[in-house]
Amino acid sequence: MRILGIDPGFATIGFGLIEAERAQVHMVTYGAITTPAGLPLSRRLYQIGTDMEDLIGQLKPDVIAIEELFFNTNITTGIAVAHGRGVLLYAAEKCSVPLHEYTPSQVKLAVTGYGKAEKRQVMDMTKRLLKLKSVPRPDDAADALALALCHARSFTSRLPQQGDVKETV
């Protein structure tokens, strides 16, 4: 299964593609889509959408894992990121790629085993799990790979998935 992780934003959108088969995972590629500062938000959103559609067409993922929004203290930046995330959701739907959303704590738990892990711990475990020589840069790309790993670990879990468990009376 080819899993495209996406770390949403509006200035920098991280992406990371992995292939996962049962418990085996390996990194295919990673990088970032960037939009120039100074462009109107509408133009940046348009560029994000077209670049993401092109990326999906090139990488041909089976599924996309994207981070749910988490607002910290800067609400203005959060709103712009929400706009960018909306465009990313639209691009996934337009390209007919199934989409799964994960919270930051779900990603941390899946990658490190601890839902309140620090960012550097997540990055280090991402590097180790994918057998990389160094932590991917930019950080947004490392976050995207962690999202892809989160989905791989969730999807390939031997635990029952929603709909697998049959109720007995």
VMD Tcl script that builds the backbone (N, CA, C; Angstrom):
set m [mol new atoms 507]
animate dup $m
set s [atomselect $m all]
$s set {name element resname resid chain x y z} {
  {N N MET 1 A 0.842 -1.173 0.000}
  {CA C MET 1 A 0.000 0.000 0.000}
  {C C MET 1 A 0.889 1.239 0.000}
  {N N ARG 2 A 0.596 2.152 -0.891}
  {CA C ARG 2 A 1.321 3.422 -0.972}
  {C C ARG 2 A 0.544 4.468 -0.176}
  {N N ILE 3 A 1.188 5.004 0.859}
  {CA C ILE 3 A 0.543 5.950 1.762}
  {C C ILE 3 A 1.235 7.300 1.635}
  {N N LEU 4 A 0.464 8.320 1.290}
  {CA C LEU 4 A 0.971 9.682 1.198}
  {C C LEU 4 A 0.568 10.434 2.456}
  {N N GLY 5 A 1.557 10.783 3.272}
  {CA C GLY 5 A 1.302 11.612 4.448}
  {C C GLY 5 A 1.415 13.068 4.059}
  {N N ILE 6 A 0.517 13.885 4.607}
  {CA C ILE 6 A 0.525 15.317 4.309}
  {C C ILE 6 A 0.447 16.100 5.610}
  {N N ASP 7 A 1.409 17.011 5.780}
  {CA C ASP 7 A 1.403 17.950 6.896}
  {C C ASP 7 A 0.892 19.281 6.347}
  {N N PRO 8 A -0.359 19.645 6.679}
  {CA C PRO 8 A -0.973 20.811 6.044}
  {C C PRO 8 A -0.349 22.134 6.473}
  {N N GLY 9 A -0.492 23.114 5.598}
  {CA C GLY 9 A -0.027 24.466 5.858}
  {C C GLY 9 A -0.456 25.357 4.718}
  {N N PHE 10 A 0.087 26.567 4.663}
  {CA C PHE 10 A -0.173 27.427 3.507}
  {C C PHE 10 A 1.132 27.991 2.953}
  {N N ALA 11 A 2.183 28.052 3.767}
  {CA C ALA 11 A 3.497 28.462 3.267}
  {C C ALA 11 A 4.307 27.230 2.873}
  {N N THR 12 A 4.261 26.209 3.712}
  {CA C THR 12 A 4.976 24.962 3.462}
  {C C THR 12 A 4.061 23.795 3.785}
  {N N ILE 13 A 3.889 22.913 2.825}
  {CA C ILE 13 A 3.075 21.704 2.997}
  {C C ILE 13 A 4.024 20.528 2.854}
  {N N GLY 14 A 4.228 19.800 3.945}
  {CA C GLY 14 A 5.112 18.648 3.882}
  {C C GLY 14 A 4.395 17.453 3.296}
  {N N PHE 15 A 5.141 16.617 2.549}
  {CA C PHE 15 A 4.582 15.369 2.051}
  {C C PHE 15 A 5.622 14.269 2.192}
  {N N GLY 16 A 5.131 13.066 2.383}
  {CA C GLY 16 A 6.010 11.906 2.471}
  {C C GLY 16 A 5.265 10.679 1.998}
  {N N LEU 17 A 5.870 9.931 1.088}
  {CA C LEU 17 A 5.256 8.717 0.553}
  {C C LEU 17 A 6.030 7.507 1.052}
  {N N ILE 18 A 5.285 6.559 1.635}
  {CA C ILE 18 A 5.893 5.299 2.052}
  {C C ILE 18 A 5.128 4.153 1.410}
  {N N GLU 19 A 5.771 3.003 1.352}
  {CA C GLU 19 A 5.103 1.773 0.963}
  {C C GLU 19 A 5.075 0.886 2.198}
  {N N ALA 20 A 3.904 0.336 2.478}
  {CA C ALA 20 A 3.728 -0.501 3.660}
  {C C ALA 20 A 3.076 -1.812 3.252}
  {N N GLU 21 A 3.653 -2.888 3.698}
  {CA C GLU 21 A 3.100 -4.221 3.465}
  {C C GLU 21 A 3.260 -4.994 4.766}
  {N N ARG 22 A 2.143 -5.250 5.414}
  {CA C ARG 22 A 2.139 -5.876 6.742}
  {C C ARG 22 A 2.990 -5.027 7.678}
  {N N ALA 23 A 3.997 -5.581 8.312}
  {CA C ALA 23 A 4.817 -4.812 9.257}
  {C C ALA 23 A 6.013 -4.150 8.591}
  {N N GLN 24 A 6.192 -4.330 7.301}
  {CA C GLN 24 A 7.332 -3.759 6.588}
  {C C GLN 24 A 6.953 -2.407 5.978}
  {N N VAL 25 A 7.790 -1.396 6.229}
  {CA C VAL 25 A 7.567 -0.072 5.641}
  {C C VAL 25 A 8.892 0.450 5.089}
  {N N HIS 26 A 8.811 1.181 3.995}
  {CA C HIS 26 A 9.997 1.884 3.524}
  {C C HIS 26 A 9.588 3.189 2.853}
  {N N MET 27 A 10.501 4.151 2.955}
  {CA C MET 27 A 10.261 5.468 2.416}
  {C C MET 27 A 10.495 5.457 0.910}
  {N N VAL 28 A 9.580 6.077 0.174}
  {CA C VAL 28 A 9.717 6.209 -1.274}
  {C C VAL 28 A 10.275 7.586 -1.611}
  {N N THR 29 A 9.629 8.630 -1.104}
  {CA C THR 29 A 10.074 10.001 -1.348}
  {C C THR 29 A 9.444 10.930 -0.324}
  {N N TYR 30 A 10.014 12.105 -0.198}
  {CA C TYR 30 A 9.435 13.133 0.656}
  {C C TYR 30 A 9.883 14.497 0.164}
  {N N GLY 31 A 9.208 15.531 0.644}
  {CA C GLY 31 A 9.562 16.890 0.250}
  {C C GLY 31 A 8.528 17.872 0.753}
  {N N ALA 32 A 8.461 19.001 0.101}
  {CA C ALA 32 A 7.520 20.041 0.514}
  {C C ALA 32 A 7.047 20.835 -0.693}
  {N N ILE 33 A 5.813 21.226 -0.618}
  {CA C ILE 33 A 5.236 22.197 -1.550}
  {C C ILE 33 A 5.339 23.537 -0.826}
  {N N THR 34 A 5.873 24.537 -1.496}
  {CA C THR 34 A 5.981 25.851 -0.867}
  {C C THR 34 A 5.276 26.896 -1.714}
  {N N THR 35 A 4.786 27.910 -1.031}
  {CA C THR 35 A 4.177 29.041 -1.727}
  {C C THR 35 A 4.922 30.302 -1.301}
  {N N PRO 36 A 5.175 31.197 -2.242}
  {CA C PRO 36 A 5.943 32.405 -1.925}
  {C C PRO 36 A 5.183 33.359 -1.009}
  {N N ALA 37 A 5.906 33.887 -0.021}
  {CA C ALA 37 A 5.328 34.941 0.823}
  {C C ALA 37 A 5.048 36.139 -0.064}
  {N N GLY 38 A 4.052 36.888 0.295}
  {CA C GLY 38 A 3.728 38.077 -0.480}
  {C C GLY 38 A 2.621 37.869 -1.487}
  {N N LEU 39 A 2.373 36.608 -1.863}
  {CA C LEU 39 A 1.238 36.350 -2.752}
  {C C LEU 39 A -0.047 36.457 -1.944}
  {N N PRO 40 A -1.118 36.890 -2.570}
  {CA C PRO 40 A -2.399 36.880 -1.866}
  {C C PRO 40 A -2.765 35.444 -1.459}
  {N N LEU 41 A -3.465 35.320 -0.345}
  {CA C LEU 41 A -3.844 33.999 0.154}
  {C C LEU 41 A -4.569 33.194 -0.917}
  {N N SER 42 A -5.458 33.826 -1.671}
  {CA C SER 42 A -6.213 33.099 -2.701}
  {C C SER 42 A -5.272 32.489 -3.732}
  {N N ARG 43 A -4.232 33.202 -4.120}
  {CA C ARG 43 A -3.268 32.691 -5.107}
  {C C ARG 43 A -2.459 31.542 -4.522}
  {N N ARG 44 A -2.090 31.660 -3.230}
  {CA C ARG 44 A -1.342 30.594 -2.567}
  {C C ARG 44 A -2.204 29.328 -2.492}
  {N N LEU 45 A -3.474 29.494 -2.183}
  {CA C LEU 45 A -4.373 28.334 -2.093}
  {C C LEU 45 A -4.531 27.665 -3.447}
  {N N TYR 46 A -4.651 28.467 -4.497}
  {CA C TYR 46 A -4.755 27.918 -5.851}
  {C C TYR 46 A -3.503 27.108 -6.187}
  {N N GLN 47 A -2.330 27.661 -5.866}
  {CA C GLN 47 A -1.075 26.960 -6.140}
  {C C GLN 47 A -0.989 25.662 -5.349}
  {N N ILE 48 A -1.398 25.687 -4.085}
  {CA C ILE 48 A -1.397 24.471 -3.260}
  {C C ILE 48 A -2.258 23.399 -3.927}
  {N N GLY 49 A -3.440 23.792 -4.367}
  {CA C GLY 49 A -4.354 22.829 -4.987}
  {C C GLY 49 A -3.792 22.217 -6.258}
  {N N THR 50 A -3.280 23.045 -7.135}
  {CA C THR 50 A -2.751 22.515 -8.407}
  {C C THR 50 A -1.491 21.686 -8.173}
  {N N ASP 51 A -0.620 22.145 -7.276}
  {CA C ASP 51 A 0.594 21.374 -6.978}
  {C C ASP 51 A 0.255 20.024 -6.333}
  {N N MET 52 A -0.741 20.015 -5.445}
  {CA C MET 52 A -1.110 18.758 -4.791}
  {C C MET 52 A -1.748 17.792 -5.786}
  {N N GLU 53 A -2.592 18.294 -6.668}
  {CA C GLU 53 A -3.173 17.426 -7.688}
  {C C GLU 53 A -2.084 16.819 -8.566}
  {N N ASP 54 A -1.104 17.631 -8.948}
  {CA C ASP 54 A 0.020 17.128 -9.748}
  {C C ASP 54 A 0.806 16.075 -8.970}
  {N N LEU 55 A 1.071 16.345 -7.698}
  {CA C LEU 55 A 1.827 15.408 -6.863}
  {C C LEU 55 A 1.102 14.071 -6.723}
  {N N ILE 56 A -0.187 14.124 -6.463}
  {CA C ILE 56 A -0.984 12.899 -6.347}
  {C C ILE 56 A -0.938 12.128 -7.664}
  {N N GLY 57 A -1.044 12.833 -8.773}
  {CA C GLY 57 A -0.969 12.183 -10.083}
  {C C GLY 57 A 0.373 11.508 -10.323}
  {N N GLN 58 A 1.454 12.127 -9.877}
  {CA C GLN 58 A 2.793 11.555 -10.058}
  {C C GLN 58 A 3.045 10.371 -9.122}
  {N N LEU 59 A 2.669 10.516 -7.849}
  {CA C LEU 59 A 3.014 9.502 -6.838}
  {C C LEU 59 A 2.028 8.339 -6.789}
  {N N LYS 60 A 0.809 8.564 -7.229}
  {CA C LYS 60 A -0.230 7.539 -7.260}
  {C C LYS 60 A -0.387 6.796 -5.929}
  {N N PRO 61 A -0.701 7.539 -4.854}
  {CA C PRO 61 A -0.904 6.878 -3.563}
  {C C PRO 61 A -2.219 6.107 -3.543}
  {N N ASP 62 A -2.256 5.064 -2.713}
  {CA C ASP 62 A -3.500 4.320 -2.506}
  {C C ASP 62 A -4.383 5.023 -1.484}
  {N N VAL 63 A -3.743 5.790 -0.608}
  {CA C VAL 63 A -4.456 6.449 0.484}
  {C C VAL 63 A -3.637 7.664 0.923}
  {N N ILE 64 A -4.329 8.639 1.505}
  {CA C ILE 64 A -3.681 9.830 2.048}
  {C C ILE 64 A -3.975 9.912 3.537}
  {N N ALA 65 A -2.931 10.210 4.317}
  {CA C ALA 65 A -3.074 10.460 5.756}
  {C C ALA 65 A -2.731 11.926 5.989}
  {N N ILE 66 A -3.636 12.653 6.615}
  {CA C ILE 66 A -3.433 14.083 6.834}
  {C C ILE 66 A -3.686 14.407 8.303}
  {N N GLU 67 A -2.973 15.413 8.784}
  {CA C GLU 67 A -3.125 15.801 10.187}
  {C C GLU 67 A -4.379 16.640 10.380}
  {N N GLU 68 A -5.108 16.332 11.449}
  {CA C GLU 68 A -6.222 17.183 11.837}
  {C C GLU 68 A -5.644 18.473 12.387}
  {N N LEU 69 A -6.396 19.546 12.296}
  {CA C LEU 69 A -5.892 20.830 12.760}
  {C C LEU 69 A -5.794 20.878 14.265}
  {N N PHE 70 A -4.723 21.507 14.713}
  {CA C PHE 70 A -4.511 21.749 16.122}
  {C C PHE 70 A -4.132 23.214 16.255}
  {N N PHE 71 A -4.997 24.006 16.889}
  {CA C PHE 71 A -4.711 25.428 17.064}
  {C C PHE 71 A -3.888 25.622 18.321}
  {N N ASN 72 A -2.771 26.312 18.159}
  {CA C ASN 72 A -1.944 26.631 19.298}
  {C C ASN 72 A -2.335 28.019 19.779}
  {N N THR 73 A -1.464 28.981 19.707}
  {CA C THR 73 A -1.790 30.312 20.218}
  {C C THR 73 A -2.086 31.321 19.107}
  {N N ASN 74 A -1.581 31.111 17.903}
  {CA C ASN 74 A -1.742 32.083 16.833}
  {C C ASN 74 A -2.958 31.732 15.970}
  {N N ILE 75 A -4.087 32.304 16.292}
  {CA C ILE 75 A -5.340 31.990 15.599}
  {C C ILE 75 A -5.304 32.453 14.142}
  {N N THR 76 A -4.608 33.571 13.845}
  {CA C THR 76 A -4.539 34.054 12.471}
  {C C THR 76 A -3.828 33.043 11.576}
  {N N THR 77 A -2.696 32.530 12.030}
  {CA C THR 77 A -1.985 31.499 11.271}
  {C C THR 77 A -2.842 30.249 11.174}
  {N N GLY 78 A -3.530 29.906 12.240}
  {CA C GLY 78 A -4.391 28.722 12.249}
  {C C GLY 78 A -5.478 28.793 11.199}
  {N N ILE 79 A -6.035 29.969 11.003}
  {CA C ILE 79 A -7.089 30.132 9.998}
  {C C ILE 79 A -6.512 29.943 8.600}
  {N N ALA 80 A -5.336 30.502 8.327}
  {CA C ALA 80 A -4.703 30.331 7.013}
  {C C ALA 80 A -4.367 28.856 6.774}
  {N N VAL 81 A -3.867 28.176 7.811}
  {CA C VAL 81 A -3.573 26.744 7.687}
  {C C VAL 81 A -4.867 25.968 7.422}
  {N N ALA 82 A -5.954 26.362 8.069}
  {CA C ALA 82 A -7.247 25.704 7.842}
  {C C ALA 82 A -7.682 25.860 6.391}
  {N N HIS 83 A -7.464 27.032 5.822}
  {CA C HIS 83 A -7.775 27.232 4.403}
  {C C HIS 83 A -6.942 26.284 3.542}
  {N N GLY 84 A -5.650 26.213 3.820}
  {CA C GLY 84 A -4.763 25.325 3.065}
  {C C GLY 84 A -5.168 23.874 3.210}
  {N N ARG 85 A -5.530 23.478 4.428}
  {CA C ARG 85 A -5.962 22.104 4.677}
  {C C ARG 85 A -7.234 21.791 3.881}
  {N N GLY 86 A -8.139 22.751 3.801}
  {CA C GLY 86 A -9.358 22.548 3.024}
  {C C GLY 86 A -9.061 22.289 1.556}
  {N N VAL 87 A -8.102 23.013 1.015}
  {CA C VAL 87 A -7.702 22.805 -0.382}
  {C C VAL 87 A -7.091 21.413 -0.548}
  {N N LEU 88 A -6.306 20.974 0.429}
  {CA C LEU 88 A -5.706 19.638 0.377}
  {C C LEU 88 A -6.779 18.548 0.421}
  {N N LEU 89 A -7.781 18.732 1.251}
  {CA C LEU 89 A -8.889 17.760 1.308}
  {C C LEU 89 A -9.622 17.716 -0.028}
  {N N TYR 90 A -9.834 18.895 -0.619}
  {CA C TYR 90 A -10.481 18.982 -1.921}
  {C C TYR 90 A -9.663 18.237 -2.981}
  {N N ALA 91 A -8.345 18.439 -2.986}
  {CA C ALA 91 A -7.483 17.793 -3.986}
  {C C ALA 91 A -7.544 16.275 -3.851}
  {N N ALA 92 A -7.540 15.772 -2.615}
  {CA C ALA 92 A -7.625 14.325 -2.406}
  {C C ALA 92 A -8.945 13.788 -2.952}
  {N N GLU 93 A -10.010 14.481 -2.667}
  {CA C GLU 93 A -11.329 14.055 -3.141}
  {C C GLU 93 A -11.414 14.128 -4.661}
  {N N LYS 94 A -10.894 15.209 -5.234}
  {CA C LYS 94 A -10.930 15.372 -6.688}
  {C C LYS 94 A -10.152 14.266 -7.389}
  {N N CYS 95 A -9.064 13.816 -6.759}
  {CA C CYS 95 A -8.231 12.753 -7.338}
  {C C CYS 95 A -8.711 11.358 -6.931}
  {N N SER 96 A -9.824 11.283 -6.195}
  {CA C SER 96 A -10.438 10.013 -5.770}
  {C C SER 96 A -9.497 9.136 -4.940}
  {N N VAL 97 A -8.751 9.772 -4.037}
  {CA C VAL 97 A -7.865 9.026 -3.148}
  {C C VAL 97 A -8.488 9.039 -1.748}
  {N N PRO 98 A -8.711 7.858 -1.143}
  {CA C PRO 98 A -9.273 7.816 0.209}
  {C C PRO 98 A -8.398 8.604 1.185}
  {N N LEU 99 A -9.049 9.269 2.119}
  {CA C LEU 99 A -8.380 10.165 3.046}
  {C C LEU 99 A -8.655 9.736 4.481}
  {N N HIS 100 A -7.608 9.733 5.310}
  {CA C HIS 100 A -7.740 9.419 6.735}
  {C C HIS 100 A -7.084 10.541 7.523}
  {N N GLU 101 A -7.745 10.959 8.592}
  {CA C GLU 101 A -7.269 12.081 9.380}
  {C C GLU 101 A -6.820 11.594 10.759}
  {N N TYR 102 A -5.707 12.170 11.243}
  {CA C TYR 102 A -5.142 11.776 12.529}
  {C C TYR 102 A -4.782 13.016 13.340}
  {N N THR 103 A -5.016 12.941 14.640}
  {CA C THR 103 A -4.634 14.027 15.536}
  {C C THR 103 A -3.134 13.930 15.821}
  {N N PRO 104 A -2.529 15.030 16.252}
  {CA C PRO 104 A -1.110 14.968 16.613}
  {C C PRO 104 A -0.809 13.894 17.663}
  {N N SER 105 A -1.676 13.725 18.651}
  {CA C SER 105 A -1.398 12.708 19.680}
  {C C SER 105 A -1.536 11.282 19.129}
  {N N GLN 106 A -2.407 11.071 18.146}
  {CA C GLN 106 A -2.491 9.751 17.515}
  {C C GLN 106 A -1.207 9.439 16.756}
  {N N VAL 107 A -0.650 10.442 16.087}
  {CA C VAL 107 A 0.600 10.253 15.349}
  {C C VAL 107 A 1.725 9.943 16.330}
  {N N LYS 108 A 1.811 10.723 17.396}
  {CA C LYS 108 A 2.855 10.503 18.400}
  {C C LYS 108 A 2.760 9.107 18.993}
  {N N LEU 109 A 1.555 8.683 19.324}
  {CA C LEU 109 A 1.354 7.358 19.911}
  {C C LEU 109 A 1.751 6.252 18.929}
  {N N ALA 110 A 1.350 6.387 17.675}
  {CA C ALA 110 A 1.650 5.359 16.675}
  {C C ALA 110 A 3.146 5.249 16.385}
  {N N VAL 111 A 3.839 6.391 16.388}
  {CA C VAL 111 A 5.250 6.391 16.006}
  {C C VAL 111 A 6.181 6.131 17.183}
  {N N THR 112 A 5.853 6.690 18.360}
  {CA C THR 112 A 6.758 6.559 19.506}
  {C C THR 112 A 6.231 5.650 20.612}
  {N N GLY 113 A 4.930 5.400 20.604}
  {CA C GLY 113 A 4.336 4.631 21.686}
  {C C GLY 113 A 3.883 5.503 22.845}
  {N N TYR 114 A 4.027 6.817 22.713}
  {CA C TYR 114 A 3.647 7.751 23.768}
  {C C TYR 114 A 2.959 8.953 23.131}
  {N N GLY 115 A 1.698 9.167 23.476}
  {CA C GLY 115 A 0.885 10.207 22.850}
  {C C GLY 115 A 1.273 11.631 23.172}
  {N N LYS 116 A 2.186 11.811 24.126}
  {CA C LYS 116 A 2.637 13.164 24.461}
  {C C LYS 116 A 4.134 13.329 24.188}
  {N N ALA 117 A 4.646 12.540 23.251}
  {CA C ALA 117 A 6.061 12.605 22.908}
  {C C ALA 117 A 6.414 13.988 22.366}
  {N N GLU 118 A 7.679 14.354 22.514}
  {CA C GLU 118 A 8.161 15.622 21.978}
  {C C GLU 118 A 8.439 15.464 20.481}
  {N N LYS 119 A 8.436 16.590 19.789}
  {CA C LYS 119 A 8.638 16.585 18.339}
  {C C LYS 119 A 9.943 15.882 17.946}
  {N N ARG 120 A 11.023 16.133 18.670}
  {CA C ARG 120 A 12.307 15.516 18.334}
  {C C ARG 120 A 12.254 13.997 18.489}
  {N N GLN 121 A 11.461 13.498 19.448}
  {CA C GLN 121 A 11.314 12.054 19.621}
  {C C GLN 121 A 10.578 11.442 18.422}
  {N N VAL 122 A 9.546 12.129 17.950}
  {CA C VAL 122 A 8.792 11.653 16.786}
  {C C VAL 122 A 9.701 11.627 15.558}
  {N N MET 123 A 10.476 12.680 15.392}
  {CA C MET 123 A 11.372 12.747 14.234}
  {C C MET 123 A 12.438 11.649 14.301}
  {N N ASP 124 A 12.982 11.421 15.478}
  {CA C ASP 124 A 14.004 10.383 15.617}
  {C C ASP 124 A 13.421 8.997 15.335}
  {N N MET 125 A 12.232 8.720 15.855}
  {CA C MET 125 A 11.612 7.412 15.613}
  {C C MET 125 A 11.214 7.247 14.146}
  {N N THR 126 A 10.793 8.329 13.498}
  {CA C THR 126 A 10.478 8.274 12.070}
  {C C THR 126 A 11.727 7.866 11.298}
  {N N LYS 127 A 12.846 8.490 11.626}
  {CA C LYS 127 A 14.124 8.157 10.990}
  {C C LYS 127 A 14.467 6.683 11.219}
  {N N ARG 128 A 14.317 6.219 12.437}
  {CA C ARG 128 A 14.660 4.827 12.772}
  {C C ARG 128 A 13.737 3.819 12.089}
  {N N LEU 129 A 12.427 4.081 12.152}
  {CA C LEU 129 A 11.465 3.139 11.570}
  {C C LEU 129 A 11.624 3.008 10.061}
  {N N LEU 130 A 12.015 4.111 9.412}
  {CA C LEU 130 A 12.193 4.080 7.962}
  {C C LEU 130 A 13.634 3.797 7.557}
  {N N LYS 131 A 14.492 3.557 8.564}
  {CA C LYS 131 A 15.910 3.225 8.333}
  {C C LYS 131 A 16.600 4.283 7.474}
  {N N LEU 132 A 16.395 5.555 7.844}
  {CA C LEU 132 A 17.005 6.677 7.139}
  {C C LEU 132 A 18.306 7.082 7.831}
  {N N LYS 133 A 19.212 7.679 7.095}
  {CA C LYS 133 A 20.497 8.103 7.670}
  {C C LYS 133 A 20.352 9.347 8.530}
  {N N SER 134 A 19.383 10.188 8.200}
  {CA C SER 134 A 19.170 11.408 8.970}
  {C C SER 134 A 17.681 11.744 8.985}
  {N N VAL 135 A 17.329 12.647 9.868}
  {CA C VAL 135 A 15.941 13.103 9.955}
  {C C VAL 135 A 15.628 13.891 8.690}
  {N N PRO 136 A 14.526 13.576 8.021}
  {CA C PRO 136 A 14.158 14.309 6.801}
  {C C PRO 136 A 13.971 15.800 7.073}
  {N N ARG 137 A 14.346 16.601 6.098}
  {CA C ARG 137 A 14.171 18.044 6.163}
  {C C ARG 137 A 13.385 18.485 4.944}
  {N N PRO 138 A 12.546 19.470 5.004}
  {CA C PRO 138 A 12.239 20.256 6.186}
  {C C PRO 138 A 11.422 19.460 7.205}
  {N N ASP 139 A 11.242 20.044 8.380}
  {CA C ASP 139 A 10.475 19.381 9.438}
  {C C ASP 139 A 9.089 18.962 8.960}
  {N N ASP 140 A 8.505 19.760 8.073}
  {CA C ASP 140 A 7.160 19.453 7.560}
  {C C ASP 140 A 7.150 18.115 6.824}
  {N N ALA 141 A 8.223 17.794 6.128}
  {CA C ALA 141 A 8.319 16.514 5.419}
  {C C ALA 141 A 8.461 15.372 6.420}
  {N N ALA 142 A 9.247 15.584 7.488}
  {CA C ALA 142 A 9.376 14.564 8.530}
  {C C ALA 142 A 8.024 14.318 9.197}
  {N N ASP 143 A 7.271 15.384 9.442}
  {CA C ASP 143 A 5.935 15.250 10.027}
  {C C ASP 143 A 5.012 14.472 9.095}
  {N N ALA 144 A 5.126 14.721 7.794}
  {CA C ALA 144 A 4.294 14.014 6.814}
  {C C ALA 144 A 4.631 12.525 6.795}
  {N N LEU 145 A 5.909 12.185 6.880}
  {CA C LEU 145 A 6.297 10.765 6.939}
  {C C LEU 145 A 5.765 10.114 8.212}
  {N N ALA 146 A 5.777 10.858 9.321}
  {CA C ALA 146 A 5.219 10.329 10.574}
  {C C ALA 146 A 3.719 10.063 10.423}
  {N N LEU 147 A 3.024 10.933 9.710}
  {CA C LEU 147 A 1.593 10.715 9.445}
  {C C LEU 147 A 1.379 9.458 8.618}
  {N N ALA 148 A 2.212 9.266 7.606}
  {CA C ALA 148 A 2.106 8.061 6.780}
  {C C ALA 148 A 2.371 6.810 7.628}
  {N N LEU 149 A 3.380 6.878 8.497}
  {CA C LEU 149 A 3.669 5.749 9.394}
  {C C LEU 149 A 2.501 5.483 10.330}
  {N N CYS 150 A 1.885 6.546 10.827}
  {CA C CYS 150 A 0.721 6.394 11.704}
  {C C CYS 150 A -0.372 5.606 10.995}
  {N N HIS 151 A -0.643 5.966 9.759}
  {CA C HIS 151 A -1.683 5.235 9.021}
  {C C HIS 151 A -1.259 3.791 8.776}
  {N N ALA 152 A -0.002 3.585 8.423}
  {CA C ALA 152 A 0.476 2.217 8.176}
  {C C ALA 152 A 0.309 1.366 9.422}
  {N N ARG 153 A 0.642 1.913 10.559}
  {CA C ARG 153 A 0.534 1.154 11.810}
  {C C ARG 153 A -0.919 0.945 12.207}
  {N N SER 154 A -1.770 1.897 11.918}
  {CA C SER 154 A -3.196 1.747 12.225}
  {C C SER 154 A -3.844 0.743 11.287}
  {N N PHE 155 A -3.534 0.871 10.006}
  {CA C PHE 155 A -4.168 0.043 8.979}
  {C C PHE 155 A -3.707 -1.404 9.043}
  {N N THR 156 A -2.439 -1.638 9.375}
  {CA C THR 156 A -1.912 -3.002 9.386}
  {C C THR 156 A -2.003 -3.652 10.759}
  {N N SER 157 A -2.636 -2.954 11.704}
  {CA C SER 157 A -2.799 -3.515 13.049}
  {C C SER 157 A -3.624 -4.790 12.997}
  {N N ARG 158 A -3.286 -5.720 13.871}
  {CA C ARG 158 A -4.059 -6.955 13.954}
  {C C ARG 158 A -5.303 -6.774 14.829}
  {N N LEU 159 A -5.417 -5.592 15.449}
  {CA C LEU 159 A -6.597 -5.308 16.252}
  {C C LEU 159 A -7.799 -5.161 15.331}
  {N N PRO 160 A -8.971 -5.510 15.799}
  {CA C PRO 160 A -10.157 -5.389 14.944}
  {C C PRO 160 A -10.369 -3.937 14.498}
  {N N GLN 161 A -10.706 -3.773 13.244}
  {CA C GLN 161 A -11.019 -2.462 12.701}
  {C C GLN 161 A -12.507 -2.222 12.863}
  {N N GLN 162 A -12.918 -0.974 12.755}
  {CA C GLN 162 A -14.335 -0.640 12.826}
  {C C GLN 162 A -15.064 -1.428 11.737}
  {N N GLY 163 A -16.104 -2.101 12.091}
  {CA C GLY 163 A -16.876 -2.884 11.135}
  {C C GLY 163 A -16.460 -4.360 11.119}
  {N N ASP 164 A -15.257 -4.685 11.683}
  {CA C ASP 164 A -14.792 -6.066 11.720}
  {C C ASP 164 A -15.455 -6.869 12.829}
  {N N VAL 165 A -15.806 -6.172 13.904}
  {CA C VAL 165 A -16.350 -6.859 15.070}
  {C C VAL 165 A -17.840 -7.076 14.867}
  {N N LYS 166 A -18.252 -8.306 15.014}
  {CA C LYS 166 A -19.671 -8.616 14.871}
  {C C LYS 166 A -20.285 -8.696 16.256}
  {N N GLU 167 A -21.421 -8.053 16.389}
  {CA C GLU 167 A -22.110 -8.086 17.680}
  {C C GLU 167 A -22.795 -9.419 17.862}
  {N N THR 168 A -22.752 -9.896 19.084}
  {CA C THR 168 A -23.460 -11.131 19.428}
  {C C THR 168 A -24.518 -10.805 20.461}
  {N N VAL 169 A -25.613 -11.487 20.366}
  {CA C VAL 169 A -26.719 -11.227 21.287}
  {C C VAL 169 A -26.853 -12.390 22.232}
}
mol reanalyze $m
mol bondsrecalc $m
mol representation Tube
mol addrep $m
